[in-house]
Amino acid sequence: MTLTEKLLARASGKARVQAGDNIWVNADVLMTHDVCGPGTIGVFKREFGQDAKVWDKNKIVIIPDHYIFTADSKSNRNVDILRDFVREQGLPYFYDVIDDPNGHWHFDTSKGMLNRQYGSRYAGVCHTALPQKGHTRPGEILFGTDSHTCMAGAFNQFATGIGNTDAGFVMGTGKLLIKVPETMHFRLEGSLSPGVMAKDVILHCIGEIGFDGATYRAMQFDGEGVKSLSMDDRMTIANMAIEAGGKNGIFEFDLRTQEYVDARTKLNGTKSKYEPVLRDQDEKFIYDLTVDLSRLEPTVACHPDPGQRKKAKELGHVKLDRAYVGSCTGGKTSDFIEFARVLRGRRVAIDTFGVPATPEIVRDLQSTYWGQETVWQILVNAGVQMTENAGCAACLGGPVDTFGRINKSGINCISATNRNFPGRMGDKESKVFLASPATVAASAVAGKIADPREYVSN
């Protein structure tokens, strides 16, 4: 069996499953957030009763993150709905924006967009917060009401996005009916060259198969090349499995996975026991691709979908109006380090926005010195508008006052986020080009799409 098949077999209590089987799977974690949480709660109460209790309060994680730092009253209300439900159910894993369990969330526009407006438990973008807070464990099943839940596949688990109806059912029963997906195999060899990042790996893979090439399939990443990739790198790659239509992305387990998970579960006091799944010799794949990481070049996904792959060096004619680094895919500490590596001692030529994925990343950037400056100061001095309000921000567009949102027609934006369908970051007539943080940085300096290898040394 493949890694995904082994995970699903275990979670269904079966000795063996194969692609196409329909099986009932037991969930280990259900995650929801402020956009889909209220709807999920509504389905749960409608189907199980107004006074019903969730199947296991210790297996539900609620993380407001999408439409948070906005004055939009309905968005603010959604966070309050989550808080009321958490209090009613006694759920321990709620990463609220405010500290008062009986309070109401209100974004204060008078404080501006750049200064912190969250409490001590706020966790930021759900997909990045889940592993940071110790909720991603090898061998487990994670369902989340967000398509990029597949990011947790970096930790050798089956993680996939589901809708509100399915989530409401899981909330009440802890189970979900799943069709076992076929598995596509991506064998990684070698290691990345300077100026090339994990984002380039996944954009290359999606470019090979198309933005629908993995529809309802598992994307398994393994091989000697994985050893050279950090957990941040693996998260970036697994995150964008959905951009090829994938049901899930998954990596094999190794000591690097173990080190990260053990440290995070211990730090947060979350469940520490887990059982990874290892590769079998009789794996059957529907597709095989070997990727030599050392031969990859900085890559860009052009408008209007993530499958429109071109090399950055071929796009120097594309002038830009905006650059954006952030989100679960491009807002991690390592992403900002590579962003700063290019920008250090330089100035951006276009409007450039930086949105760390979590408060922990904000602290990393503000406390890590590179010479006489912190990484945060390097970015600000380069002209980047850096906000302390970690979250999804403009990745999903959001209300018109969302930080970094494209509100003007005809804008060309290069972004380290994960999706670029028309209207994804705001205006429907604008174009979003997806790239690594390093490529975004080089392009922000040049005012046009640029190859970051011209800005970094070997």
N, C-alpha and C positions, 0 to 999 in steps of 0.2 A: 504494500500500500504506500501511497505518497504521504507526506507529512500531514496534509489536510485530511486525507482519508483516515489516518491513524487517530487524529484528534477527534474527528466526528464519530468514529467507531467507539472510542472510549467513552465519549459523552453520551452515547446512545445505549451503552451497555452491551454492545455487540462485539463479537470476536473479529469480525471483518465486515467492511462495507466496500462498495465500488461506485464509481461515477454513475449517476442516474438513480441511485436508491433514494427513496423518500423515508426519512427516519425522524423520530422524535429525539431532540437533543436537549440535555440539561444544561442550563446556563450557569456559569460561575459568577459573572458580573453583568449587570444591566446598567448602562450609562445613558443619561439624558441631560439636556441643557435647556436654556431659556426659550429657544425657538420652538422645539418640539415637546418639551416637558409638559406644558399646560395641556396640549392636545392628548398626550399619552395619559396624563392623569384623568382627563375627561373620559377617555375610552375605558380606562380601568374602573372608574366609579360607575359608569353606565352599565358595564357588563357584569361586574362583581358586587355592586351595591355601594351606596353612599358611605356606609360604615365598614366596608371591607378592609382587611389588612393585607399588606403586600406579602408575597410568599416568603421572603427572607430579608429583613431590614438591613442585614450586614452585607448583602450582595448588590445593593443599589447605590450607585454613585451619581450625584446630581451636581453639575458644574455650570453655572451661568457664565456665558462667555461671548455670545454672538453680538447681540444688540444691547450693550451695557452702557457705554459712555456716550449717551445720547439723551437729549431732553425730550425725546418722543415718549409721551405718557403711556402708550400701550406697551412699548418695550419695557419701560420701568415696571409696569403692572405685572408683566410676565414673571419677573424675578420675585415679586411679592407672592404670586400664586405658588411658586416653588417653595418658598419659605413657609407658607401656611400648611402645605402638604407635608413637608418635612417635620414640622412641629406636631402635626396630627398623627403621623406614623412613627415618630421617634427615630428617624433615620440618622445614623451617626456620620455618614459621609456626604455632607452638604457643604460646598465651598462657597459660602455666601459673599456677596459684594460688601455687605455691612456686618458689623459685629453684634448689633442688637437683634436678638432672635424674634423680637416682637415689633421691630421697626419697619420702615418702608424705604425702599430705594428711590433716591432722587439724584439725578446728575446735575451738579451746580455749574451752569455755563459761565458764571462770573469768574470761576477759577481757571478757565481756559482748558484747552485740550491736552496740554503737555504735563501738567502737574498731577500727581497721584490723587485719586479719589476713591480708594477702596480700603476695606478693612483688613484685619490681620489674617483671616482665613481664605480670602479670595485667591483662586488658583490660576486664573487665566484660561488660555485655550484648552479645551477639554482633552484633546488628543495628546498634547504635550504634558498636561497636568497629570493625566492618568499614570504614566510611568513615574513621573517625579514623586507622586504621592503614594507609590507602592501598590497600584491596583492592576498592574500588568504582570502576569506570572506565566512562565512556560507551561505548556500542556493544558491551558484552560480555554474556556469558551467565553468570549466577550461579545455581547450585542450592544450596539449603541444607536441612538436615533440621529445618526449623522453619517453621510456617505463615506467620510474619511476615517471612520472607526477602524478601517483596515490597517491604519498606521501601526496598531499594536501587534500586527503580525511580525514585526521586527523582533518580538520577544518570544517567537516560537509558540504562538497561540493562534487559534482560529478566531479572528476578529472581523466583524462585518457590520455594515449599516443596515438598519431595518426601519420600517415606517411606524407611525404612531399606533396603528391598530395592532401590529405584531408586538410592539413594545408594551402596550397595555395588557396583552395576553401574557407575555413573559412576566410582567409585574405581578400578575395574579397567580401564575402557576409555576414559574421558573422553567418552563419548557417552550420549545418552538419546533414546528415541523420544518425540516430542511431537506432540500434535494442535494445530494452529494455532488459537488461540481467536478468537472474534468480538471486536470491539472496541466498547466503549461510550465515547462522547465527552462529556467534561465541560469546557465552555469557561468559564474563570474571567475575570471582568471586575471592574474597580474595585479597591478596597483595603479592608482590614479596619479597622473602627472601634475605638477604645480599649475594652478589656474583652472584645473578641472575638478568638479565636485560631484557629490552623489546625485544632485539634480540632473546633471548631464547624463548619468547612467540611466535613470528612469525615462528621461526624455528620449534617449536613444532607443530604448526598448519599445516605448510606445510608438515611436516613429517607425519601427520595424513592423509592428503588427496593426497599427491604426488605433484610433481612439475607441473603436468598438471591437478590437481584435481579441479581447479576452472576456467578452460578454458571458456572464455567469460561469466563469472559470476561475480556478485558483492559479495564482502566479507564484511559483516556488523559486526562491533565489538561494543558490548554494554554490559550493566550489571553493577552491583555495583563495580566490580573490576576496571572499567575504571576510577572511581573517584580517585583511588590511582596512576594513571599514569599521568606523566607530558605531556606537549605538545610534547616535544622531544621524549618521549616514544611512543606516539601515531603516530608520524611521522615515526618512525622506523618501526612500525608494518604495517601501511598503505603502506609505500614505497615498501614493499616486497610482496604485493598482486600479483603483476605481476609475481613473482617467482613461483606462483602456477598457472599461466596462467590467473589470474583474469583480468577482464575488469576494475575494480576499487575496492578500499577499502574505507570504510567509517565509521566514528565514529558518535555517537549521540552528540548533542550540550549540553554543560553545562557551568557553570560560569567560569570554567578555560579556556574554548575556548573563551568566551566572553572577559575575561580579557586580554588575549594575543592579540586577533585581535584588540580590541579597542586601546590598547597601541601602536600597530605597525602602524595602519592606522593614528593615531594622530601624531606619531613621524615622519612619512614620508609624510604626507599631501595627502595620497591616499584616495579614496572613503571610507567613513566611515559608510554609511548606508547598512544594509544587513538584510535578513530575514531568519533565520535558519529553517530547517524542523525538526519536532518532530515526535516521533514514534506514529504509529497508533496501535489500538488493533487488527486489522484484518490482520496483516502482514502474508504473505504466503512465507515460505522459502522452498527451495529445499533440504536443509541440515541443521542440527542443531548439534552443539558441545558445550558443557560446559567445560570451562578450569578453573581449580582452580589454580590461580597464585601461591598460597603458596606451592603447591606441585611440581612446576616445578624445574628442575635442570639445571645447565649450559649445554648447548646443542651445538653440532657442526654439520654442514652440510658437509659431506665428498664429495670428488671428485666422480663423475663428474657433480653433479647437486644439487640444493638446497634442494631437497627432501630426500637426503641420510642422515637421522637424526640418530645421536648416542649421548649418553651422554659423556661429556668431560672425566669423570672419567673412562670410558671404553677404552679410546684411548691413554693411557699413553705410549703405545709401538710405537706410531707414532713420529719419530724424525723429527725435523723441521730445515729448513735452513733460514727462513725469517718470519718476522711478520710485519703486516701493519695495521695501524689504520687511517681511513679517510673516505671520500665520504659523500654523503647526508645521508646515513644510519648510518655511524659510526664515523663521523667527527664533531659532534656537541659539544658544550661546556660541556654538561653533560657527553658525551661519554669520553672526555678527562679527566674529573674529576675522573671517575671510573677507567680509564686507570692509572692515577697517583696514585690513592688510593692503587693499588696493587704494583706499581713500587717504591713508596716512600721509600727511604732507601735501595733500591736493585739495582742490575745491570742486564741488559739483557744479555743473553748468545748467542744470534744470531743477525744478521742484522735486525734492527727494524726501521720502517719508520713511521713518523707521519705527516699527511696532514690535517690541519683544513679545514672545508668546506667553510668558508667565512672569509674575513678580520676582521669582527666583532669578530669572535671566536678567531682569532689570538690575538686581543687586550684583550679579556677576559682572555686568558691564560697568557698573559704577564703582566697583571696588577692585577691579583688575587693572593694574598699571602696565603700560607699554612705554617704557622710558619714564618721562616725567608727567605723562598724561594717562588718565584712565581711558579705556576703550570708548566709553561714553563720550568723554571730552574730545577724543580724536574725531568721532563722528559728528558731533555738534560743531566743532571747529572747521570741519569740511563742508558745513552748510546743510547737514541733514537735520530735518525736523524730527527729533526723537521724543516720543511720548512715554511717560512712565506708566500710563494706563494700558497695561498688557491686556490683549484680547484679540478677537478676530478682526475688529475694525473694518477696513474697506475690502477685505478679501471676499466677503459676501455682499458687498455693496452697502446695504443697511439704510437707515434713515438719512435724509439729506445732510444732517449735521455730523455724520460719521467722519472721524479723522481719516484723511487721505482719500475719501470717496471721490470718484470722478463725476463731477456735476456739470461739466461743460462738454458740449458736443464736439466730436472730431479730435479728441485727445489721443495721442499715442503714448502708451504707458508700458514700461518694462518692469516686470514684477517677479519676485521670488515666491509668489503664491502658487497655488496648484491647479487653478482652473481659469480658462480664458474665453468661455463662450460669450457671445454678445450680451452686454448688460451685467455681466458677473460682478464687476467692480463699480457699477453705477450706470452711467450713460450708455445707452444701447448703440449709439453711433460711434463710440470710441473703440479703439483697438488695444488689446492687452497682449503683450509678448511675454511668455514665461521663460525664465532663465535662472541660473544659479545666482546666489548673492554676489559672487565674484564678478560675474558677467553684468549684473545689475550695477555694481559699483563702477566698473570700467565704462559702462554706457552712460551713467550719470555724469561722469567727468567729461566724456566726449560729446555729450548732447546727441548722440546717435548710438545705434547698437555697435558695441565694440568687443573685441576679443580680450579677455582679462590677462592673457599671457603676455600682452604687450606692456602690462603694468606690474607684473610680478617676476621676480628673478628665480632662477633654479636653485 
